[in-house]
Amino acid sequence: MSDVAAVQDDNPGDNKHTVPLDCCGGLSNVDYSKMDVTLMKEVLKHINFRDSSFCIAVIAIIFNPLFWNVVARWEHRSRTLSKLFGSPSLACYCLGFVIILLNVYRSHSMTVAMKVQARWELMDRTDVFYAGVALMVLGTVLVVSSFLALGFTGTFLGDYFGILMEEKVTCFPFNVLENPMYWGSTANYLGLALIGSSPVGLVLTAIVAVAYKVAIRIEGPFTEHIYLERSQRRKLQ
């Protein structure tokens, strides 16, 4: 049966007919010229995209997941870091420490950009402030609980070093949300932007979300491949 909706003719009388409407025609049927982009224009009006602090923050946001994915895959293929540090665990801890430092710098660069650039009076409200606080509390809970559930090596790509978990983590917060550490971190940045009434913070948070989304698309299948390899090795033993 075709996925169409039927509407009745508004004309009175017994000779009513139905007109098929394509409900799944995709975005080609949308008239973008009639979209209200006033709010978006207002946000962008408060942002200086050429400011050095903004550019540095964007570079830090994009660089971090790129760095840890490239290094972790290189380690998985060559075991160079494990050989250099004498053990996979020590190598993983060292990479994790570097990732923490990079994330601290990313947070610092985003905070600097928010302080340097203009605030938006529309966001400078009590309800927006408390919404930001709530998001930061939620984000912190997700990040901390994820770390406690995974442990240090589970959090910082231990799978790529051959430090595999015996079973998939299904406790909180993984039982309510996929990739809770990434989205918890995103919630923290969004909360910080709301607290600071910062339009540039909103844009940088959106970039963080996109960067994490790309990282998830890259990391997920590769991690599944690693555990599939272990499963196949066990079957052969």
C-alpha positions as CSV (number, residue, x, y, z in Angstrom):
1,M,0.0,0.0,0.0
2,S,1.4,3.4,-1.0
3,D,2.5,5.7,1.8
4,V,0.2,8.6,1.0
5,A,-2.3,10.6,3.0
6,A,-5.7,11.4,1.7
7,V,-7.6,14.6,2.3
8,Q,-11.2,15.4,1.5
9,D,-12.2,18.1,-0.9
10,D,-13.6,21.1,1.0
11,N,-16.4,21.5,-1.6
12,P,-19.8,20.2,-0.3
13,G,-21.8,17.6,-1.9
14,D,-21.9,13.8,-2.3
15,N,-19.2,13.7,-5.1
16,K,-16.3,14.1,-2.8
17,H,-12.9,12.8,-3.9
18,T,-9.6,12.2,-2.3
19,V,-6.3,13.8,-3.3
20,P,-3.1,11.9,-2.6
21,L,-0.5,13.9,-0.8
22,D,3.1,12.7,-0.8
23,C,4.1,12.6,2.9
24,C,7.5,11.2,2.3
25,G,8.8,13.2,-0.6
26,G,11.9,14.3,1.3
27,L,13.3,17.8,1.8
28,S,12.8,18.6,-1.8
29,N,9.3,19.7,-1.1
30,V,10.3,22.2,1.6
31,D,10.3,25.9,0.6
32,Y,13.4,27.1,2.3
33,S,12.7,30.7,1.4
34,K,9.9,30.7,3.9
35,M,12.0,29.4,6.8
36,D,12.4,31.8,9.8
37,V,16.1,32.3,10.3
38,T,15.8,35.4,12.4
39,L,17.0,33.7,15.6
40,M,20.0,32.2,13.8
41,K,20.9,35.5,12.3
42,E,20.7,37.1,15.7
43,V,23.0,34.5,17.2
44,L,25.6,34.8,14.3
45,K,25.5,38.6,14.6
46,H,27.2,38.4,18.0
47,I,30.0,36.2,16.8
48,N,33.3,37.3,15.3
49,F,34.4,34.2,13.3
50,R,37.8,35.9,12.5
51,D,38.7,36.2,16.1
52,S,41.9,34.2,16.9
53,S,40.4,32.8,20.1
54,F,37.4,31.4,18.2
55,C,39.7,29.8,15.5
56,I,42.0,28.3,18.2
57,A,39.0,26.8,19.9
58,V,37.7,25.3,16.7
59,I,41.1,23.8,15.9
60,A,41.3,22.3,19.4
61,I,37.8,20.8,19.1
62,I,38.5,19.1,15.8
63,F,42.1,18.1,16.6
64,N,41.4,16.2,19.8
65,P,39.2,13.3,18.5
66,L,41.3,13.2,15.3
67,F,44.5,12.8,17.4
68,W,43.3,10.0,19.7
69,N,41.8,8.0,16.8
70,V,44.9,8.2,14.6
71,V,47.3,7.4,17.5
72,A,45.1,4.5,18.8
73,R,44.7,2.9,15.4
74,W,48.4,3.2,14.8
75,E,49.0,1.5,18.1
76,H,46.5,-1.2,17.3
77,R,48.3,-2.0,14.0
78,S,51.9,-1.6,15.1
79,R,52.0,-2.0,19.0
80,T,54.7,0.7,18.9
81,L,53.6,2.5,22.0
82,S,53.3,-0.7,24.0
83,K,56.9,-1.7,22.9
84,L,58.2,1.8,23.7
85,F,56.7,2.0,27.2
86,G,57.2,-1.7,28.0
87,S,53.6,-2.7,28.5
88,P,50.2,-2.0,26.9
89,S,48.8,-0.7,30.2
90,L,51.5,1.9,30.7
91,A,51.2,3.0,27.1
92,C,47.5,3.4,27.5
93,Y,47.9,5.4,30.7
94,C,50.3,7.7,29.0
95,L,48.0,8.3,26.0
96,G,45.1,8.8,28.4
97,F,47.1,11.5,30.2
98,V,47.9,13.3,26.9
99,I,44.2,13.1,26.0
100,I,43.2,14.6,29.3
101,L,45.7,17.5,28.8
102,L,44.3,18.1,25.3
103,N,40.8,18.2,26.6
104,V,41.8,20.6,29.4
105,Y,43.3,22.9,26.7
106,R,40.1,22.5,24.6
107,S,38.0,23.6,27.5
108,H,40.3,26.5,28.2
109,S,40.3,27.7,24.6
110,M,36.5,27.5,24.5
111,T,36.2,29.5,27.8
112,V,38.6,32.1,26.5
113,A,36.6,32.5,23.3
114,M,33.4,32.9,25.3
115,K,34.9,35.5,27.6
116,V,36.4,37.5,24.7
117,Q,33.3,37.6,22.5
118,A,30.1,39.4,23.1
119,R,27.3,38.2,25.4
120,W,23.7,38.1,24.2
121,E,21.2,40.0,26.3
122,L,18.4,37.6,25.3
123,M,20.3,34.8,27.0
124,D,21.1,36.8,30.1
125,R,18.1,35.5,32.1
126,T,17.7,33.6,35.3
127,D,15.9,30.7,33.7
128,V,18.6,30.3,31.1
129,F,21.3,30.5,33.8
130,Y,19.6,27.7,35.8
131,A,19.1,25.6,32.7
132,G,22.9,25.9,32.1
133,V,23.6,24.8,35.7
134,A,21.2,21.8,35.3
135,L,23.0,20.8,32.0
136,M,26.4,21.0,33.7
137,V,25.2,18.9,36.6
138,L,23.8,16.3,34.1
139,G,26.9,16.4,32.0
140,T,29.2,15.9,35.0
141,V,27.1,12.9,36.2
142,L,27.3,11.3,32.8
143,V,31.0,11.8,32.4
144,V,31.9,10.7,36.0
145,S,29.6,7.7,36.0
146,S,30.9,6.6,32.5
147,F,34.5,6.8,33.8
148,L,33.6,4.8,36.9
149,A,31.9,2.1,34.8
150,L,34.6,1.8,32.2
151,G,37.7,2.4,34.3
152,F,40.8,4.3,33.0
153,T,41.8,1.9,30.3
154,G,38.2,1.4,29.2
155,T,37.7,5.1,28.9
156,F,41.0,5.9,27.1
157,L,40.9,3.4,24.3
158,G,42.4,0.4,26.1
159,D,40.7,-1.8,23.5
160,Y,43.2,-0.5,20.9
161,F,46.1,-1.6,23.2
162,G,44.7,-5.1,23.5
163,I,43.2,-4.4,26.9
164,L,39.8,-5.8,26.3
165,M,36.8,-5.9,28.6
166,E,35.2,-9.3,29.2
167,E,31.7,-8.1,28.5
168,K,29.9,-5.0,27.3
169,V,29.2,-2.5,30.0
170,T,25.4,-2.2,30.5
171,C,25.1,-0.4,33.9
172,F,24.3,3.3,34.3
173,P,24.7,5.5,32.3
174,F,25.1,3.0,29.4
175,N,21.7,1.5,30.1
176,V,20.0,4.9,29.3
177,L,22.3,6.5,26.7
178,E,24.8,5.5,24.0
179,N,28.2,7.1,24.3
180,P,27.3,9.0,27.6
181,M,30.7,10.4,28.1
182,Y,30.7,12.2,24.8
183,W,27.2,13.6,25.3
184,G,27.9,14.4,28.9
185,S,30.8,16.5,27.8
186,T,28.7,18.2,25.2
187,A,26.1,19.0,27.8
188,N,28.8,20.6,30.0
189,Y,29.8,22.9,27.2
190,L,26.2,23.8,26.4
191,G,25.6,24.5,30.0
192,L,28.7,26.7,30.2
193,A,27.5,28.6,27.1
194,L,24.1,29.2,28.7
195,I,25.5,30.3,32.0
196,G,27.8,32.8,30.2
197,S,25.0,34.0,27.8
198,S,27.5,33.3,25.1
199,P,26.4,32.9,21.4
200,V,29.9,31.8,20.4
201,G,29.6,29.2,23.1
202,L,26.5,27.8,21.4
203,V,28.3,27.6,18.1
204,L,31.4,26.0,19.6
205,T,29.2,23.4,21.4
206,A,27.5,22.6,18.1
207,I,31.0,22.0,16.6
208,V,31.8,19.7,19.6
209,A,28.7,17.7,19.0
210,V,29.5,17.3,15.3
211,A,33.1,16.3,16.1
212,Y,31.9,13.7,18.6
213,K,29.3,12.4,16.2
214,V,32.0,11.8,13.6
215,A,34.2,10.2,16.2
216,I,31.4,7.8,17.2
217,R,30.9,6.8,13.5
218,I,34.6,6.1,13.3
219,E,35.2,4.4,16.6
220,G,32.1,2.3,16.9
221,P,32.7,-0.1,13.9
222,F,36.4,-0.3,14.6
223,T,35.9,-1.3,18.3
224,E,33.3,-3.9,17.2
225,H,35.9,-5.2,14.8
226,I,38.5,-5.6,17.6
227,Y,36.1,-7.6,19.8
228,L,35.0,-9.7,16.8
229,E,38.7,-10.6,16.2
230,R,39.0,-11.7,19.8
231,S,35.9,-13.8,19.5
232,Q,37.2,-15.5,16.4
233,R,40.6,-16.2,18.0
234,R,38.9,-17.8,21.0
235,K,36.8,-20.1,18.7
236,L,40.0,-21.3,17.0
237,Q,41.7,-22.2,20.3
